[in-house]
Amino acid sequence: MWWVKLIVIVLLIAAVVSLARALMSLVRNEGKSGKTMRALAWRVGFSAMVFVFILVSMMMGWIQPHDVNPTTRGGVPIEQQ
């Protein structure tokens, strides 16, 4: 499903943009106004949404996780290669 990848990419870009906004706020010494904390809170929220969306997508069957420890390579068991 291409739209699942698109949503994940958009959320990750939003998290990076929010992190950049927090950095710019910190560099401009606007940390006391709360802008830095607000931007970092948004970044954490976007990252959490990515995590939850990936979990929901796996549960709904929209995406399939890859095998972390593969036992075959090209259909041949790894021990026999």
SULRADA-V996193 format. One record per helix or strand. SS is the DSSP state (~ for helix, > for strand). FROM is the first residue (numbers start at 1). TO is the last residue. If there is no record, write none. Layout:
ss:SS from:FROM to:TO
ss:SS from:FROM to:TO
This chain:
ss:~ from:2 to:27
ss:~ from:31 to:33
ss:~ from:35 to:60
ss:> from:72 to:73
ss:> from:76 to:77
ss:~ from:78 to:80
